[in-house]
Amino acid sequence: MINKLIRICLFYMLFSASIGAQSAAWNNAISMYGDLKYDADFEHFEYANPNAPKGGVFKQASIGSFDSLNPFIVKGNAAAGITRIYDTLLQQSTDEPFSLYALIASQVKVADDFSSVSFLINPKATFQDGEAITASDVKFSFDLLVNEGAPHFRSYYAGVENVTVDALLQVTFHFKEVGNRELPLIIGQLPILPEHFWKDIDFSKSGLIVPLGSGPYQLESFDAGKQVVFQRVKDYWGKDLAVNKGRHNFDHLIVDYYRDDAVAFEAFKSGAFDYRLETSSKRWSTGYVGEQFDKQQIILETIADKTPQGMQGFWFNLRRDKFKDPKVREAISLLFDFEWANKTLFYDAYTRIDSFYSGSELATQTNISPAEQAILLPYKEQLPTSVFEPIKTNKTFGNGNVRQQMREAVALLAEAGYQLKDSKMQNQQGEQLSFEFLLYSKDFERVIHPFRRNLQRIGIKADIRLVDVSQFINRLNSFEFDMLSLRKGQSISPGNEQASFWGCDTANDVGTSNWAGICSPVIDALTKQLIMATTREQLVNTTKALDRVLLSQHMVIPQWYLPAYRIAHWDKFSRPKIAPYYALGLDTWWLKASSDVTNSEGSQ
C-alpha cells in the first residue's frame, strides 16, 4: 500500500505541474447547461451548517423486510439506506436543477462536443479499509454494474462506448454519440466500488455479505429483516470537502423494520423511533393526536416539495394479452372515481395527476403548444389523433355516480371486441375480462374496493392479492402482475433514465424500470430527442411532447399528488434555516442536545 500511495502522490504532483496549460478544460464542477451556483472556492452548500455539531442517533422505520446488502442487483430486497456507505465521483447540489461538484473526483473535463468525460481522482480518496481509490476502481465499478448489476444500469449507461484508464488517477469515459449533455453528469453519479474487495466475490449473488464503501457511513451491524445500523466514519477521507461540510452529523443512523405501517405509526408515537414521513391523508388528519402532540413533544410540519411529482398510479402490465388494446385500458381507467375518493377518503387533500411530469414546467397542458406540435408532426401517422387534440380529463361529480363513465367504458370495450352478456364483460371467446390488483399495503384496499365495485357494475372481475414487500418486488421484477400501484418520480432535468422508463430495449428485461412494458418506436425517438436536447427550452418542449404521447397510451391510471412533505419528528433536532430547494435535507440535521456549539447559521 505504501508503494501505491507514493505512485499516487507522484502522479498528482506531475498533473498539478501541467494543469496550467489546460486549466480551462478541467473544472471542479459541471452542470447540464453550464450554469453553476457555487464557484470553485465555495466552502459549503448554502443549505448546510458547517458548524453543526456531530453526535447522537437518528432513528427511522421502514416497512417490510430486507434480505440483501447489495442495492445494485435485482436479486433480493436491499436494506434501507445502504447506498449511503458509497461515495460517487461527483456530488449533486440539491438547490440547483442538475449540477455536480467534486467528491471522489477532484477535477472533471468534458469534451467540447460531449463525446467523452474525464475524471481526475482525488489523491486523498480512500475506501473504508484505507485502500486508495484509483482510476482502475472507477472502470471496475462501471463494468461491474453494467455486466452484473440490475438491468437499468445497462440502459442508463448505454451511451458509453468504452472506459479507459489513462493514468493511475485519471479515467475517461468515451461515448457512442456526440452531443449528449446529460451523460457526463450521469457518469459523475457513478457509485465507486472497491475492486480489491469484489474481484473474488459473485456480485450478482452477494446477499448479506457486508460491503466495503468509501462514504461517510459504514455498516456497523444488522439483523436480517429487522434492523440495520450505520456508524459515521470518524476518519472519513472526505469530511472536509466543501460538498460534505455540515452534512452527515449523526454518529449512528438506525432503521428498524415493521411488517405493517399501522404498527409502525403506533411505535413512532411511543418514541420507538424519531422521524416519520406520512403518506396517508387520513392518518395525517386524524391520527396525530394525544399528549405528545399537545405538548409539542412531537413536531408536525408540512414542507413544500418543489421537485416534479412524476406519475403515481395503477400501472397496467401491457405484456398481458388482455391489456394490449389501449381502448381496454382507457375503459378501465374511466371507472376510477378520483373525485369521490379524494372527498370521502382523503379529506380533499390531493390533486389529480394529469401528467407523467406533474408539478413541474415539464408537464404538458390541455391544449397542444406550437412547439410540441412541431416536434410531433413527423410522427403524425403513427400516433392516435387524440395526441393533437385537447387532453380530455375524466372528472366525476364526486357523489359516487359514474353512470356516464360506465356508458363510455362499455362503448370503448365494444370497439375492442367485448360485450356485456350474463352480467359479464366477455370477449369473442366468451372469456370474462378479469384482472388482479397486486398490493403490499393493506391500507390501500380502501382505495381499491370502490374502484372494484364500479368495475363489477359493467361485468369486469377484479381481485386483490396482498403480499409482503419482498414478494411484491419479486413479482414486479419478473412481471407476475396484472396491475399494481407505484409512483415513478422524475427529476427537474429528465434525460437518459427516460430510455429505461419507456424504451423498447428495456420492456422485457427482468427488473426493468419500464414497469408497464410499453414499446413504441415514436416514444423511443422522442426519448432520444430529449436526451440530445442542447438547450433548456428544447428539453422542456420535447418532454412535453413525450408526455402527450405517454398519456395517449393509457398505460397507467393516474392517481393523485401532494406537492409537500408531511413530516413528524420528536423534538430532538435542529436544522439549517435555509433548506435545499429540491430535497428534504435530512442529512443536514443535527441533535438539538448538542447545539450549545456555536451555530452561525441558526436553527428552527
C-alpha positions in Angstrom: 0.0 0.0 0.0 2.9 2.4 0.7 4.2 2.0 -2.9 0.7 2.7 -4.2 0.4 5.9 -2.2 3.8 7.0 -3.4 2.8 6.5 -7.0 -0.4 8.4 -6.4 1.5 11.4 -4.9 4.0 11.4 -7.8 1.2 11.3 -10.3 -0.7 14.2 -8.7 2.4 16.3 -8.5 3.1 15.8 -12.2 -0.5 16.5 -13.0 -0.6 19.7 -10.9 2.6 20.9 -12.6 1.0 20.5 -16.1 -2.6 21.6 -15.4 -1.9 25.3 -16.1 -1.7 24.6 -19.8 -5.2 23.1 -19.8 -6.9 24.8 -16.8 -9.8 26.0 -18.9 -10.8 22.4 -19.7 -10.5 20.9 -16.2 -13.1 22.1 -13.6 -14.2 21.2 -10.1 -17.9 21.0 -11.2 -20.2 20.5 -14.1 -23.9 21.3 -14.8 -26.4 20.5 -17.5 -26.2 23.8 -19.4 -23.1 25.4 -17.9 -24.7 27.4 -15.1 -23.3 26.8 -11.6 -24.5 28.3 -8.3 -21.2 27.8 -6.5 -17.8 29.0 -7.6 -14.6 27.0 -7.4 -13.7 28.3 -3.9 -17.0 27.7 -2.2 -16.8 26.4 1.4 -20.0 24.6 1.8 -23.5 24.2 0.3 -25.8 27.1 1.4 -28.3 24.6 2.9 -25.7 23.0 5.2 -24.4 24.4 8.5 -20.6 23.9 8.7 -20.8 24.4 12.5 -23.4 21.7 13.0 -22.3 19.5 15.9 -21.6 15.8 15.4 -23.0 13.1 17.6 -26.2 11.3 18.6 -28.6 8.9 16.9 -31.2 9.3 14.2 -33.7 6.5 14.1 -36.2 5.8 11.4 -38.6 2.9 10.4 -39.0 1.0 7.2 -42.0 -1.2 6.2 -41.4 -4.8 5.1 -38.1 -6.6 5.4 -34.7 -7.0 3.7 -32.6 -9.9 2.7 -29.7 -8.2 0.9 -27.0 -5.6 1.5 -26.4 -5.1 -2.2 -28.6 -2.3 -3.7 -27.2 -2.7 -7.2 -28.7 -6.0 -8.2 -32.2 -7.3 -8.9 -32.0 -10.3 -6.5 -33.3 -9.6 -3.0 -34.6 -6.6 -1.2 -31.8 -4.3 -0.2 -31.6 -2.8 3.3 -32.8 0.8 3.5 -30.1 3.4 3.4 -27.3 1.0 2.3 -26.3 3.3 -0.5 -25.0 5.9 2.0 -21.9 3.8 2.5 -20.8 4.7 -1.1 -19.4 7.8 -2.5 -19.8 8.9 -6.1 -17.3 10.6 -8.5 -19.2 13.9 -8.0 -21.8 15.2 -5.5 -25.1 16.7 -6.6 -26.2 20.0 -5.3 -29.9 19.9 -4.2 -30.6 23.6 -4.7 -29.8 23.5 -8.4 -31.6 21.7 -11.2 -28.6 19.5 -12.1 -25.2 20.4 -11.0 -22.4 18.2 -9.6 -19.3 19.2 -7.6 -16.0 17.5 -6.7 -16.1 14.4 -4.5 -14.1 11.3 -5.3 -13.1 13.2 -8.5 -11.4 16.5 -7.7 -11.5 17.6 -11.4 -13.7 16.8 -14.4 -13.2 17.6 -18.0 -15.9 17.3 -20.7 -15.1 17.2 -24.4 -16.4 20.2 -26.3 -18.7 18.0 -28.4 -19.7 16.0 -25.4 -18.1 12.9 -26.8 -16.3 12.0 -23.6 -15.8 12.9 -20.0 -12.6 12.5 -17.9 -12.1 12.5 -14.2 -9.1 13.1 -12.0 -9.3 11.2 -8.8 -8.7 13.0 -5.5 -5.4 11.5 -4.2 -6.9 11.6 -0.6 -9.8 9.4 -1.6 -9.8 6.0 0.1 -12.1 3.1 0.8 -13.1 2.5 4.4 -10.3 -0.1 4.8 -7.7 2.6 4.0 -7.0 1.4 0.4 -6.6 4.3 -2.1 -9.3 4.8 -4.8 -7.8 4.7 -8.2 -9.0 5.0 -11.8 -9.0 1.3 -12.0 -11.6 1.1 -9.3 -13.8 3.5 -11.4 -13.5 1.4 -14.5 -14.2 -1.7 -12.5 -17.3 -0.2 -10.9 -18.7 0.8 -14.3 -18.0 -2.7 -15.8 -19.4 -4.5 -12.8 -22.7 -2.5 -12.7 -23.2 -2.9 -16.5 -22.4 -6.6 -16.6 -23.7 -7.9 -13.3 -25.9 -5.1 -11.9 -29.6 -4.5 -12.3 -30.9 -4.1 -15.9 -31.5 -0.4 -15.6 -27.7 0.2 -15.4 -27.3 -1.2 -18.9 -29.8 1.2 -20.3 -28.8 4.1 -18.1 -25.1 3.8 -19.3 -25.9 2.6 -22.8 -24.4 5.7 -24.3 -20.9 4.7 -23.1 -18.7 3.1 -25.8 -15.7 2.3 -23.5 -13.8 3.3 -20.5 -10.0 3.9 -20.5 -7.7 4.2 -17.5 -5.4 7.0 -18.7 -3.2 7.1 -15.6 -3.2 5.9 -12.0 -5.7 8.6 -11.1 -7.2 9.6 -14.4 -10.1 7.8 -16.2 -12.0 8.7 -19.4 -15.5 7.6 -20.5 -15.9 7.6 -24.3 -19.4 8.0 -25.7 -21.1 6.4 -28.7 -22.5 9.7 -29.9 -21.7 13.3 -29.6 -24.0 15.9 -28.1 -25.4 14.1 -25.1 -25.1 16.8 -22.5 -26.5 14.8 -19.6 -24.3 11.7 -19.9 -21.2 13.3 -18.3 -23.4 14.2 -15.3 -24.8 10.7 -15.2 -21.3 9.2 -15.1 -20.4 11.7 -12.3 -23.1 10.0 -10.2 -21.4 6.6 -10.6 -21.0 4.9 -7.2 -17.4 3.7 -6.8 -16.9 0.1 -5.6 -13.6 -1.4 -4.4 -12.1 -3.7 -7.0 -9.9 -5.5 -4.4 -13.0 -6.3 -2.4 -15.3 -7.5 -5.1 -13.0 -9.2 -7.6 -13.3 -12.7 -6.0 -17.0 -12.4 -4.9 -20.0 -13.2 -7.0 -21.6 -9.7 -7.2 -24.9 -11.0 -8.5 -25.4 -13.3 -5.5 -23.7 -11.3 -2.8 -26.8 -11.4 -0.5 -25.8 -10.4 3.1 -22.1 -10.1 2.6 -21.1 -6.9 4.4 -20.0 -4.5 1.7 -17.0 -2.1 1.7 -17.6 1.5 0.9 -15.9 4.9 0.8 -18.6 7.1 2.1 -19.4 9.0 5.3 -21.1 6.0 6.9 -20.3 2.3 7.2 -22.5 -0.6 8.1 -21.9 -1.3 11.8 -24.4 -4.2 12.3 -27.6 -5.7 11.1 -30.3 -8.1 12.0 -31.6 -9.5 8.7 -35.1 -8.3 8.0 -35.4 -6.4 11.3 -32.8 -3.7 11.8 -29.8 -2.1 10.1 -27.3 0.2 11.9 -24.9 2.6 10.2 -22.0 4.3 12.0 -20.4 7.6 11.0 -16.8 7.1 9.8 -14.8 9.3 12.2 -11.8 9.4 9.9 -13.8 9.7 6.7 -11.5 10.9 4.0 -13.9 13.4 2.5 -15.3 15.0 5.7 -13.6 18.4 5.0 -14.6 18.7 1.4 -17.0 21.6 0.6 -19.7 19.3 -0.5 -19.7 17.5 2.9 -19.3 20.3 5.4 -22.3 20.4 7.7 -23.7 17.1 6.5 -23.7 13.6 7.9 -23.9 14.8 11.5 -25.3 11.8 13.4 -22.9 9.2 14.8 -25.5 6.5 14.2 -28.3 6.0 11.8 -30.7 3.2 12.6 -33.5 1.7 10.6 -36.0 -0.6 12.3 -38.3 -2.7 10.2 -42.0 -3.2 10.7 -44.3 -5.5 8.9 -47.3 -3.1 9.0 -47.4 0.7 8.7 -50.1 1.0 11.3 -47.9 -0.8 13.8 -45.0 1.4 12.9 -47.1 4.5 13.5 -48.0 3.4 17.0 -44.4 2.6 17.6 -43.4 6.1 16.5 -45.9 7.7 18.9 -44.5 5.7 21.8 -40.9 7.0 21.0 -39.5 3.8 19.3 -38.1 6.0 16.5 -37.5 9.7 15.8 -38.9 10.7 12.4 -41.7 9.8 10.1 -42.7 10.8 6.6 -46.5 10.5 6.5 -48.2 9.3 3.2 -51.7 8.8 4.5 -54.0 11.8 4.4 -56.5 10.1 6.8 -53.8 9.4 9.3 -52.4 12.9 8.9 -55.8 14.4 9.5 -57.0 12.2 12.4 -54.1 10.1 13.8 -51.7 12.6 15.2 -53.5 13.4 18.4 -52.6 12.8 22.0 -50.5 14.3 24.8 -47.2 14.1 23.0 -48.7 16.3 20.2 -50.5 18.7 22.6 -47.2 19.3 24.5 -45.3 19.5 21.2 -43.0 16.7 22.1 -43.7 15.6 18.5 -43.5 18.3 15.9 -45.7 18.2 12.8 -44.6 20.1 9.7 -45.8 20.4 6.1 -42.9 21.4 3.9 -43.2 22.4 0.2 -41.9 19.7 -2.2 -40.6 21.6 -5.2 -39.5 18.5 -7.2 -41.5 17.2 -10.1 -44.1 14.8 -8.7 -43.9 12.3 -11.6 -46.6 9.7 -12.1 -48.3 7.8 -9.3 -51.0 5.4 -10.5 -52.3 2.0 -11.2 -49.9 0.5 -13.8 -51.2 -2.0 -16.4 -48.9 -4.9 -17.4 -49.0 -4.5 -21.1 -47.3 -7.8 -21.5 -50.7 -9.4 -20.7 -52.9 -10.0 -23.8 -56.0 -8.6 -22.2 -54.3 -5.2 -21.9 -52.8 -5.0 -25.4 -55.7 -2.8 -26.7 -55.5 0.8 -25.4 -59.3 1.0 -25.6 -59.5 -1.7 -22.9 -57.1 0.3 -20.7 -58.9 3.5 -21.2 -62.2 1.9 -20.4 -60.9 0.6 -17.1 -59.4 3.9 -16.3 -62.7 5.7 -16.6 -64.1 3.8 -13.7 -61.6 5.1 -11.1 -63.6 7.8 -9.3 -60.8 10.1 -8.0 -63.2 12.9 -7.0 -65.2 10.6 -4.8 -62.0 9.1 -3.2 -60.5 12.5 -2.6 -63.6 13.8 -0.9 -64.5 10.6 1.0 -61.2 9.0 1.8 -58.5 11.8 1.5 -60.1 14.8 3.1 -59.8 16.7 -0.2 -56.0 16.8 0.4 -54.9 15.8 -3.1 -54.7 17.0 -6.7 -55.4 14.6 -9.6 -52.3 13.7 -11.5 -52.6 14.7 -15.2 -49.0 14.2 -16.4 -46.0 12.0 -16.2 -44.1 15.1 -15.1 -46.8 16.6 -12.8 -46.0 19.5 -10.6 -43.3 21.0 -12.9 -42.8 23.1 -16.1 -42.2 19.9 -17.9 -45.9 18.8 -17.8 -47.9 19.3 -21.0 -51.1 21.4 -20.8 -54.6 20.7 -22.0 -54.0 22.3 -25.5 -51.0 21.3 -27.5 -48.5 24.1 -28.0 -47.0 25.1 -31.4 -43.6 23.8 -30.2 -45.0 20.4 -29.2 -46.9 20.2 -32.4 -43.8 20.9 -34.5 -41.9 18.1 -32.6 -44.8 15.6 -33.1 -45.8 16.3 -36.7 -43.2 14.0 -38.2 -44.8 11.1 -36.3 -48.5 12.0 -37.0 -49.3 8.9 -39.0 -48.0 6.7 -36.2 -49.9 8.4 -33.4 -53.6 8.5 -32.3 -55.4 11.6 -33.3 -56.0 12.4 -29.6 -52.3 13.4 -29.2 -53.0 16.6 -31.3 -56.4 17.3 -29.6 -57.1 18.9 -26.2 -56.5 16.4 -23.5 -59.7 15.1 -22.0 -59.9 14.9 -18.3 -62.1 12.2 -16.7 -63.9 14.1 -13.9 -66.9 12.9 -11.9 -69.3 14.7 -9.6 -67.7 13.1 -6.5 -71.0 11.6 -5.4 -70.3 8.0 -6.4 -72.4 8.3 -9.6 -70.3 7.1 -12.5 -73.1 6.2 -15.0 -71.7 8.4 -17.7 -68.2 6.8 -17.3 -69.8 3.4 -17.4 -71.5 4.1 -20.7 -68.3 5.4 -22.2 -66.4 2.4 -20.9 -68.9 -0.1 -22.3 -68.7 1.7 -25.7 -64.9 1.5 -25.7 -64.9 -2.2 -24.7 -67.4 -2.9 -27.6 -64.9 -1.3 -30.0 -62.3 -3.7 -28.5 -64.5 -6.7 -29.2 -66.2 -7.1 -25.8 -69.8 -7.4 -24.9 -71.8 -7.4 -21.7 -73.5 -10.8 -21.5 -75.0 -12.5 -18.5 -73.6 -9.7 -16.3 -70.1 -10.4 -17.5 -67.9 -8.4 -19.9 -66.9 -11.1 -22.3 -64.6 -11.3 -25.3 -65.4 -13.1 -28.5 -64.3 -16.4 -26.9 -66.7 -15.9 -24.1 -64.0 -15.2 -21.5 -64.7 -12.6 -18.8 -62.5 -9.6 -18.6 -60.8 -10.0 -15.2 -57.6 -8.9 -13.6 -55.8 -8.7 -10.2 -54.6 -5.8 -8.2 -51.2 -6.6 -6.6 -50.7 -4.8 -3.2 -48.1 -4.8 -0.4 -50.0 -2.5 1.9 -53.4 -3.4 3.4 -54.1 0.4 3.8 -54.6 0.6 0.0 -57.5 -1.8 -0.1 -59.9 1.1 1.0 -59.0 2.8 -2.3 -59.4 -0.2 -4.5 -62.7 -1.5 -3.1 -64.9 1.3 -4.5 -63.0 1.0 -7.8 -63.7 -2.7 -7.9 -67.4 -2.1 -7.4 -67.5 0.3 -10.3 -65.8 -2.3 -12.5 -68.2 -5.1 -11.4 -71.1 -3.0 -12.4 -70.1 -3.4 -16.0 -69.1 -7.1 -15.6 -65.4 -6.7 -15.1 -64.0 -9.0 -12.3 -61.2 -7.5 -10.2 -59.5 -9.3 -7.3 -56.9 -8.1 -4.8 -53.7 -10.0 -3.9 -51.9 -8.8 -0.8 -48.3 -9.8 -0.5 -45.3 -8.7 1.6 -42.8 -6.2 0.2 -40.2 -8.8 -0.9 -42.9 -10.8 -2.8 -44.2 -7.6 -4.3 -40.7 -6.6 -5.6 -40.0 -10.1 -6.9 -43.4 -10.1 -8.8 -42.7 -6.7 -10.2 -39.3 -7.7 -11.4 -40.5 -10.9 -13.0 -43.7 -9.3 -14.5 -46.0 -11.5 -12.4 -48.8 -9.0 -12.0 -51.8 -7.6 -13.9 -52.0 -4.2 -12.2 -50.1 -2.5 -9.3 -49.8 0.9 -7.7 -46.5 2.6 -7.8 -45.0 6.1 -8.1 -42.4 6.9 -10.8 -40.6 10.0 -9.7 -39.0 12.4 -12.1 -36.2 14.9 -11.9 -36.3 18.6 -12.9 -33.9 17.6 -15.6 -35.0 14.4 -17.3 -32.6 12.6 -19.6 -31.0 9.2 -20.2 -33.1 7.5 -17.5 -36.2 8.0 -19.7 -34.9 5.3 -22.0 -35.1 2.8 -19.2 -38.5 4.0 -18.2 -40.2 3.7 -21.6 -37.7 2.1 -24.1 -38.4 -1.0 -26.2 -35.0 -2.3 -25.3 -35.9 -2.5 -21.6 -39.6 -3.6 -21.9 -38.8 -7.3 -21.2 -35.7 -7.1 -19.0 -36.1 -8.7 -15.6 -36.1 -5.9 -13.0 -36.7 -3.2 -15.6 -37.9 0.3 -14.8 -40.3 0.0 -17.7 -43.0 -1.4 -15.4 -45.8 -1.3 -17.9 -43.7 -2.9 -20.7 -44.5 -0.1 -23.1 -42.8 -0.4 -26.5 -43.3 2.3 -29.2 -40.9 3.5 -31.9 -42.2 7.0 -31.6 -41.6 7.1 -27.8 -38.1 5.7 -28.4 -37.4 8.5 -31.0 -38.8 11.2 -28.7 -36.8 9.9 -25.8 -33.6 10.2 -27.9 -34.5 13.8 -28.9 -35.0 14.6 -25.2 -31.6 13.2 -24.3 -29.9 15.1 -27.1 -31.5 18.5 -26.3 -29.0 21.3 -26.4 -31.0 24.0 -24.6 -33.3 24.0 -21.6 -36.2 25.3 -23.8 -35.7 22.4 -26.2 -35.6 19.9 -23.3 -38.9 21.3 -21.8 -40.7 21.2 -25.2 -39.6 17.7 -26.1 -40.5 16.5 -22.6 -44.0 18.0 -23.0 -44.3 16.3 -26.4 -43.3 13.0 -24.9 -45.7 13.5 -22.1 -48.6 13.8 -24.5 -47.7 10.6 -26.3 -47.3 8.7 -23.0 -50.7 9.9 -21.8 -52.3 8.7 -25.0 -51.2 5.2 -24.3 -53.3 4.8 -21.2 -50.6 2.5 -19.6 -51.4 3.9 -16.2 -54.5 5.1 -14.3 -53.3 8.4 -12.8 -53.9 8.8 -9.0 -53.0 11.9 -7.1 -50.2 14.0 -5.6 -49.5 16.4 -2.9 -46.6 18.9 -3.6 -45.5 18.8 0.0 -43.7 16.6 2.6 -45.8 15.8 5.6 -43.3 15.0 8.4 -43.4 14.3 12.1 -40.4 14.1 14.4 -39.7 14.1 18.1 -38.4 17.4 19.3 -34.8 16.4 19.4 -33.3 18.0 16.3 -32.2 21.3 14.7 -31.6 22.1 11.1 -30.3 25.0 9.0 -32.6 27.9 8.4 -32.0 27.5 4.6 -33.4 24.3 3.2 -32.4 22.7 0.0 -34.7 23.6 -2.9 -35.1 20.1 -4.3 -34.8 17.8 -1.3 -35.9 17.5 2.4 -32.3 17.7 3.5 -32.3 15.2 6.5 -28.5 14.8 6.1 -28.1 18.4 7.3 -30.0 17.9 10.6 -28.2 17.5 13.9 -29.1 16.6 17.5 -30.5 19.5 19.4 -29.0 18.4 22.7 -25.5 19.3 21.3 -26.5 22.7 19.9 -24.5 24.6 22.5 -21.7 24.6 19.9 -21.7 27.9 18.0 -24.2 27.8 15.2 -23.6 30.8 13.0 -26.5 29.8 10.7 -29.1 29.3 13.3 -31.8 26.6 13.5 -35.5 26.3 13.6 
